Amino acid sequence: MTLALCVAAVSSMSAQKENVDAAKKLAGKVDKIEDARELIRKAIADPSTANDAYTYFTGGEVEFKAYDKGIQAGMINPNDPAANKEKMAEELLNGYDLFLKAVPLDQLPNEKGEIKPKYTKDIIGKISGHSADFFNSGAAMWEAKRFYPEAYKCFFIFGELPDMELLGNKAPKTPDADRAQAYFNAGIAAYSGNAVNEAADAFHKAQKLGFEDPNAYIYELACWQNIAQTDSVRQEEAQNRIFETAKAGYEKYGMAQPVFLNNLVNTFVLDEKYDKALETINNLMPANPDNSNLLGLRGFVYDRAGNDDASIADYQAAVALTDCDFETLKNAAKKYYRVASNKLGQLDPRDQAGKQAIRVQYFEPGLSIANRAKLLQSDSDIDNVIENFQYAIETYYPAH
């Protein structure tokens, strides 16, 4: 029985080895690529060849040679089926994954305990030689709307290759600007595929390489805000990363991109560090005395700190400026409504003069501010604010 089992095992190994050899002979024959892939799949599924570097190396060869044939075919006839950019991108990714699986197996000691890699040098050359192709393949996958993981992986690999330890001195000398663009593209692809963790990492890598577009910071903020809202376990981590990204964005772009200052201040507010939030804003006020965003932001901080009078004063100053933006107008209107409602609730019902003062000081100007916001942008939120004002005025101040 033992002999029979040994013979069966040897027979299986021999059969799968023959499959790999057969796949090797099909490498470069684009019309036979599915046959070659099936032979490799069988060898990977069989325990006798599943841990053999030759299996994965050959699989990688099949894919990369198909890609190279596609390049050649495209030079002659761009409409050649072998030159289909989406299919070629698949071949490049498949080959890359198979080559990386072959490398650690190629470092295992042989029967004599010696480590003599057979394929690693060749793999290094092939991966390094196809560096630029990963960027092009990322573009092809994006065009095919295969954003994640395919387009993401292509762009991300392009960005990673110059630092890839495996490649050593064969690593491509890609300019940082090109790598940064690839990481940004990878981030956009992952974000489009709702893979916010991968997207945040890619955007951060783009920043580290000097990517100049503020969207690298804005999108990373959006990723961490998504994580903060959807993963309760990572709340603290997300808030820390929002603060770090907002701080870095603000230091780089200053007031040119208010989103960074807004998020920076908001993190202080969430931590109830109101003095720090106010200090950050007040330091900017002398150079920007008529900045409606700054005034509105300070009004927001005072609101959260419970200082209604200071909050109203800042919102009043902000809305008095002609360039006041939609969000500031909407927040100001909401503040006016809350203050009016609170003051009305605290008022003696017999105090008609006080009641009229609240209408003149808060309800009417608040409604005016809300209507002005609606002229800039219409959404359900501002519609609700307007309805609340109208209902309050009609209810508490009926026409005689």
C-alpha positions as CSV (number, residue, x, y, z in Angstrom):
1,M,0.0,0.0,0.0
2,T,2.8,2.4,0.9
3,L,4.5,1.6,-2.4
4,A,1.3,2.2,-4.3
5,L,0.8,5.6,-2.6
6,C,4.4,6.6,-3.4
7,V,3.9,5.6,-7.0
8,A,0.6,7.6,-7.1
9,A,2.3,10.7,-5.7
10,V,5.2,10.4,-8.2
11,S,2.7,10.0,-11.0
12,S,0.8,13.1,-9.9
13,M,3.9,15.1,-9.6
14,S,5.1,14.0,-13.0
15,A,1.7,14.8,-14.6
16,Q,1.6,18.3,-13.1
17,K,5.2,18.9,-14.1
18,E,4.2,18.0,-17.6
19,N,1.3,20.5,-17.4
20,V,3.7,23.2,-16.4
21,D,6.1,22.3,-19.2
22,A,3.2,22.3,-21.7
23,A,2.1,25.7,-20.4
24,K,5.7,27.0,-21.0
25,K,5.5,25.9,-24.6
26,L,2.3,27.8,-25.1
27,A,3.8,31.0,-23.6
28,G,3.7,33.7,-26.3
29,K,0.9,32.1,-28.2
30,V,-1.9,34.6,-27.5
31,D,-4.6,32.4,-28.9
32,K,-3.6,29.6,-26.5
33,I,-3.4,31.7,-23.4
34,E,-6.6,30.2,-21.8
35,D,-5.2,26.7,-22.4
36,A,-1.9,27.7,-20.7
37,R,-3.7,29.3,-17.8
38,E,-5.8,26.2,-17.2
39,L,-2.6,24.1,-17.1
40,I,-1.1,26.4,-14.6
41,R,-4.3,26.4,-12.5
42,K,-4.2,22.6,-12.3
43,A,-0.5,22.7,-11.2
44,I,-1.3,25.3,-8.5
45,A,-4.2,23.2,-7.3
46,D,-2.1,20.0,-7.0
47,P,-0.1,19.7,-3.8
48,S,2.8,18.2,-5.7
49,T,3.5,21.4,-7.7
50,A,1.6,24.0,-5.6
51,N,4.8,25.0,-3.8
52,D,7.2,24.8,-6.8
53,A,8.7,28.2,-7.9
54,Y,8.8,26.8,-11.5
55,T,4.9,26.6,-11.5
56,Y,4.5,30.3,-10.7
57,F,7.4,31.5,-12.8
58,T,6.0,29.8,-15.8
59,G,2.6,31.2,-15.1
60,G,4.1,34.7,-15.0
61,E,6.0,34.0,-18.2
62,V,2.7,33.1,-19.9
63,E,1.1,36.3,-18.9
64,F,4.0,38.7,-19.6
65,K,4.8,37.1,-23.0
66,A,1.1,37.6,-23.9
67,Y,1.4,41.2,-22.9
68,D,4.6,41.7,-25.0
69,K,2.9,40.1,-28.0
70,G,0.0,42.5,-27.5
71,I,2.4,45.5,-27.6
72,Q,3.9,44.1,-30.9
73,A,0.5,43.5,-32.4
74,G,-0.7,46.9,-31.5
75,M,2.2,48.6,-33.3
76,I,1.0,46.9,-36.5
77,N,-2.7,46.9,-36.0
78,P,-4.2,48.7,-33.0
79,N,-7.5,46.8,-33.6
80,D,-5.8,43.4,-33.3
81,P,-7.6,41.4,-30.5
82,A,-4.2,40.7,-29.0
83,A,-3.7,44.4,-28.5
84,N,-6.8,44.9,-26.4
85,K,-5.6,47.2,-23.7
86,E,-8.0,45.9,-21.0
87,K,-6.9,42.3,-21.7
88,M,-3.3,43.3,-21.7
89,A,-3.7,45.0,-18.3
90,E,-5.1,41.8,-17.0
91,E,-2.1,39.9,-18.3
92,L,0.3,42.3,-16.7
93,L,-1.4,42.1,-13.3
94,N,-1.7,38.3,-13.5
95,G,1.9,37.9,-14.4
96,Y,3.1,40.3,-11.6
97,D,1.1,38.4,-9.0
98,L,2.5,35.0,-10.2
99,F,6.1,36.3,-10.3
100,L,5.8,37.6,-6.7
101,K,4.5,34.2,-5.6
102,A,7.5,32.5,-7.3
103,V,10.2,34.6,-5.6
104,P,9.9,33.3,-2.0
105,L,9.6,29.7,-3.2
106,D,12.7,30.3,-5.3
107,Q,14.6,31.2,-2.1
108,L,14.0,27.8,-0.4
109,P,17.0,25.5,0.2
110,N,17.4,22.6,-2.1
111,E,17.9,18.9,-1.0
112,K,21.5,19.8,-0.1
113,G,20.4,22.7,2.1
114,E,21.7,25.3,-0.5
115,I,19.8,28.4,-1.6
116,K,20.3,28.7,-5.3
117,P,17.6,30.8,-6.9
118,K,16.8,29.8,-10.5
119,Y,14.2,32.4,-11.5
120,T,14.5,35.5,-9.2
121,K,17.0,37.3,-11.4
122,D,14.9,36.9,-14.4
123,I,11.7,38.0,-12.5
124,I,13.5,41.1,-11.3
125,G,14.4,42.0,-14.9
126,K,10.9,41.4,-16.2
127,I,9.1,43.4,-13.5
128,S,11.6,46.3,-13.7
129,G,11.4,46.3,-17.5
130,H,7.7,46.6,-17.5
131,S,7.5,49.5,-15.0
132,A,6.0,52.1,-17.3
133,D,3.5,49.5,-18.5
134,F,1.8,49.5,-15.1
135,F,0.8,53.2,-15.4
136,N,-0.5,52.6,-19.0
137,S,-2.4,49.6,-17.8
138,G,-3.9,51.6,-15.0
139,A,-5.3,54.1,-17.5
140,A,-6.7,51.2,-19.6
141,M,-8.5,49.7,-16.5
142,W,-9.8,53.2,-15.7
143,E,-11.2,53.5,-19.2
144,A,-12.9,50.1,-18.8
145,K,-14.4,51.4,-15.5
146,R,-12.6,48.7,-13.6
147,F,-11.6,51.1,-10.9
148,Y,-10.9,48.8,-8.0
149,P,-9.0,46.7,-7.6
150,E,-7.6,46.6,-11.2
151,A,-6.9,50.3,-12.0
152,Y,-5.9,50.9,-8.4
153,K,-3.4,48.1,-8.4
154,C,-1.8,49.1,-11.7
155,F,-1.2,52.7,-10.6
156,F,-0.2,51.7,-7.1
157,I,2.4,49.1,-8.3
158,F,3.9,51.8,-10.6
159,G,4.3,54.0,-7.6
160,E,5.8,51.3,-5.4
161,L,8.4,49.8,-7.8
162,P,11.2,52.4,-7.3
163,D,11.2,51.4,-3.6
164,M,10.6,47.7,-4.0
165,E,13.3,45.9,-2.0
166,L,13.2,42.9,-4.4
167,L,14.4,44.9,-7.4
168,G,17.5,46.3,-5.6
169,N,19.6,48.3,-8.0
170,K,17.3,47.3,-10.9
171,A,14.5,49.4,-9.5
172,P,13.3,52.0,-12.0
173,K,14.4,55.5,-11.4
174,T,11.0,57.0,-11.8
175,P,10.7,60.8,-11.1
176,D,8.8,61.6,-7.8
177,A,6.3,63.7,-9.8
178,D,5.3,60.7,-11.9
179,R,5.1,58.4,-8.9
180,A,3.0,61.0,-7.0
181,Q,0.6,61.2,-10.0
182,A,0.3,57.4,-10.0
183,Y,-0.5,57.3,-6.3
184,F,-3.1,60.0,-6.7
185,N,-4.6,58.1,-9.6
186,A,-4.6,54.9,-7.5
187,G,-6.4,56.9,-4.7
188,I,-9.1,58.1,-7.1
189,A,-9.6,54.6,-8.4
190,A,-9.9,53.1,-5.0
191,Y,-12.2,55.9,-3.8
192,S,-14.4,55.3,-6.9
193,G,-14.6,51.7,-5.8
194,N,-15.5,52.6,-2.2
195,A,-12.2,51.2,-0.9
196,V,-11.5,54.2,1.4
197,N,-8.7,52.6,3.4
198,E,-6.6,51.9,0.3
199,A,-7.6,55.3,-1.1
200,A,-6.4,57.2,2.0
201,D,-3.1,55.4,1.9
202,A,-2.6,56.2,-1.8
203,F,-3.4,59.9,-1.3
204,H,-1.1,60.1,1.6
205,K,1.8,58.6,-0.5
206,A,1.1,61.2,-3.2
207,Q,1.4,64.0,-0.7
208,K,4.7,62.6,0.6
209,L,6.1,62.8,-2.9
210,G,5.2,66.4,-3.3
211,F,1.9,66.2,-5.2
212,E,0.8,69.8,-5.7
213,D,-2.9,69.3,-6.3
214,P,-4.8,70.1,-3.0
215,N,-7.3,67.3,-3.9
216,A,-4.8,64.8,-2.6
217,Y,-5.4,66.2,0.9
218,I,-9.1,66.9,0.3
219,Y,-9.8,63.3,-0.8
220,E,-7.8,61.9,2.1
221,L,-9.9,64.0,4.5
222,A,-13.0,62.6,2.8
223,C,-11.7,59.0,3.3
224,W,-11.1,59.5,7.0
225,Q,-14.4,61.2,7.5
226,N,-16.1,58.2,5.9
227,I,-14.2,55.9,8.2
228,A,-15.1,58.0,11.2
229,Q,-18.8,57.8,10.3
230,T,-18.9,54.1,9.4
231,D,-16.4,52.3,11.8
232,S,-17.0,53.0,15.5
233,V,-13.9,51.1,16.4
234,R,-11.7,53.4,14.4
235,Q,-13.2,56.7,15.6
236,E,-10.1,58.0,17.5
237,E,-7.7,56.9,14.7
238,A,-9.9,58.6,12.1
239,Q,-10.1,61.9,14.0
240,N,-6.4,61.9,14.5
241,R,-5.8,61.4,10.8
242,I,-8.4,64.1,9.9
243,F,-6.5,66.5,12.2
244,E,-3.1,65.6,10.7
245,T,-4.3,65.8,7.1
246,A,-6.1,69.1,7.7
247,K,-3.0,70.5,9.4
248,A,-0.7,69.5,6.6
249,G,-3.2,70.9,4.0
250,Y,-3.5,74.1,5.9
251,E,0.2,74.5,6.3
252,K,0.7,74.0,2.5
253,Y,-2.3,75.9,1.1
254,G,-3.3,78.3,3.9
255,M,-6.5,80.3,3.4
256,A,-6.6,79.5,-0.4
257,Q,-8.4,76.2,0.5
258,P,-10.7,76.9,3.5
259,V,-11.6,73.2,3.8
260,F,-8.4,72.5,5.7
261,L,-8.8,75.3,8.2
262,N,-12.4,74.3,8.7
263,N,-11.5,70.7,9.4
264,L,-8.6,71.7,11.6
265,V,-10.8,73.9,13.7
266,N,-13.6,71.3,13.8
267,T,-11.2,68.7,15.3
268,F,-10.4,71.2,18.2
269,V,-14.2,71.7,18.7
270,L,-14.9,67.9,18.8
271,D,-12.2,67.7,21.5
272,E,-13.8,70.7,23.2
273,K,-10.6,72.6,22.8
274,Y,-12.5,75.8,22.2
275,D,-9.6,78.1,23.3
276,K,-7.3,76.4,20.8
277,A,-9.9,76.7,18.0
278,L,-10.5,80.4,18.8
279,E,-6.7,81.1,19.0
280,T,-6.2,79.5,15.5
281,I,-8.9,81.7,14.0
282,N,-8.0,84.9,15.9
283,N,-4.4,84.7,14.7
284,L,-5.7,85.0,11.1
285,M,-8.2,87.8,11.7
286,P,-5.8,90.8,11.6
287,A,-4.7,89.9,8.1
288,N,-8.2,88.9,7.0
289,P,-10.6,91.3,8.8
290,D,-13.4,91.0,6.3
291,N,-13.2,87.3,5.6
292,S,-16.7,85.8,5.8
293,N,-15.5,82.3,6.1
294,L,-13.3,83.1,9.1
295,L,-16.1,85.1,10.8
296,G,-18.6,82.2,10.2
297,L,-16.1,79.7,11.5
298,R,-15.6,81.7,14.7
299,G,-19.4,82.0,15.0
300,F,-19.5,78.2,14.7
301,V,-16.9,77.8,17.5
302,Y,-18.7,80.2,19.8
303,D,-22.0,78.3,19.1
304,R,-20.4,75.0,20.2
305,A,-18.9,76.7,23.2
306,G,-22.3,78.0,24.3
307,N,-21.6,81.7,23.7
308,D,-24.8,82.7,21.8
309,D,-24.1,86.4,21.8
310,A,-20.6,86.1,20.4
311,S,-21.8,83.6,17.9
312,I,-24.6,85.8,16.6
313,A,-22.3,88.8,16.4
314,D,-19.8,86.9,14.2
315,Y,-22.5,85.4,12.0
316,Q,-24.1,88.9,11.7
317,A,-20.7,90.3,10.6
318,A,-20.2,87.4,8.1
319,V,-23.6,87.8,6.4
320,A,-23.1,91.5,6.1
321,L,-20.3,90.8,3.5
322,T,-21.4,90.4,-0.1
323,D,-19.1,87.4,-0.7
324,C,-20.6,85.3,2.1
325,D,-20.8,81.7,1.0
326,F,-23.8,79.3,1.1
327,E,-22.6,77.2,4.1
328,T,-22.0,80.3,6.2
329,L,-25.3,81.8,5.3
330,K,-27.1,78.5,6.1
331,N,-25.3,78.1,9.5
332,A,-26.1,81.7,10.4
333,A,-29.8,81.2,9.6
334,K,-29.9,78.0,11.8
335,K,-28.2,79.9,14.6
336,Y,-30.7,82.8,14.4
337,Y,-33.6,80.3,14.5
338,R,-32.2,78.4,17.5
339,V,-31.5,81.6,19.5
340,A,-35.0,83.0,18.6
341,S,-36.7,79.8,19.6
342,N,-34.8,79.6,22.9
343,K,-35.4,83.2,23.8
344,L,-39.1,82.9,22.9
345,G,-39.4,79.8,25.2
346,Q,-37.8,81.7,28.1
347,L,-40.1,84.8,27.6
348,D,-43.1,85.6,29.8
349,P,-46.1,84.9,27.5
350,R,-47.5,88.3,28.5
351,D,-44.4,90.2,27.4
352,Q,-45.6,91.4,24.0
353,A,-42.7,93.9,23.6
354,G,-40.1,91.2,24.2
355,K,-41.9,88.9,21.8
356,Q,-41.8,91.5,19.0
357,A,-38.2,92.2,19.7
358,I,-37.3,88.6,19.1
359,R,-39.2,88.7,15.8
360,V,-37.3,91.8,14.7
361,Q,-33.9,90.8,15.9
362,Y,-33.9,87.1,15.0
363,F,-36.9,85.6,13.2
364,E,-37.1,88.1,10.3
365,P,-33.4,88.6,9.7
366,G,-32.9,84.8,10.0
367,L,-35.5,84.2,7.3
368,S,-33.9,86.8,5.1
369,I,-30.5,85.1,5.5
370,A,-32.0,81.7,4.7
371,N,-33.7,83.0,1.6
372,R,-30.4,84.5,0.5
373,A,-28.7,81.2,0.9
374,K,-31.4,79.5,-1.2
375,L,-30.6,81.9,-4.0
376,L,-27.0,80.6,-4.0
377,Q,-27.9,76.9,-3.7
378,S,-31.1,75.0,-3.2
379,D,-31.1,71.9,-1.1
380,S,-33.5,70.2,1.3
381,D,-31.7,71.4,4.4
382,I,-32.1,75.1,3.6
383,D,-35.7,74.5,2.5
384,N,-36.4,73.0,6.0
385,V,-34.8,76.0,7.7
386,I,-37.0,78.4,5.6
387,E,-40.1,76.3,6.5
388,N,-39.2,76.5,10.2
389,F,-38.9,80.2,10.1
390,Q,-42.2,80.6,8.2
391,Y,-44.0,78.3,10.6
392,A,-42.7,80.1,13.7
393,I,-43.7,83.5,12.3
394,E,-47.1,82.4,11.3
395,T,-47.7,80.6,14.6
396,Y,-46.3,83.1,17.1
397,Y,-47.1,86.3,15.1
398,P,-50.6,85.7,13.5
399,A,-51.8,88.5,11.3
400,H,-54.5,90.6,13.0
